[in-house]
């Protein structure tokens, strides 16, 4: 069985149209991807998959963010909490000197 710490973190962002918090979450994830291996999937909340995820997790605000398939946050993405979760997960890109 593969070591989850060695695998990229799977982040799903369920977004709605014209959502500035969704745009901020995607920008934050792009920045975090410099230090942590991430696979980011963006799902439209109006799509079939998006409707299933919204029904399952019932977020109060967009975006809904899942980390490795589990609810992480909704609304403004808490960057520091996500950084801590990624660091605790053990997934970090080491700088090559």
C-alpha positions, 0 to 999 in steps of 0.5 A: 500500500502506498504511503499517503505522505508520499502521494500528492494531496488531493484537493477538490474545490467546488466553485460557483460562478462569479465567486471571489472566494473561489478565485482566492482559494484557487490562487492560494492553492497555486501558491501552496503548490510551490511547497507541497505536492498538490493535485487540485480538481475544480468542480462546478457546483452546478455539475452532476458531481458538484451537486452530489458533493454539495448535497453530501457536505452541505457547505454554508458558503462557496467554495467547498474545499475537500482535502483527500476527499474529506471536508476541509472548509467552506467559504474563505480558505483558511490558508494557515490551517491548510498549510498545517494540515499539509505539513502534518500529512508529511507532503512537502517539496524539499528545495534542491540546492 
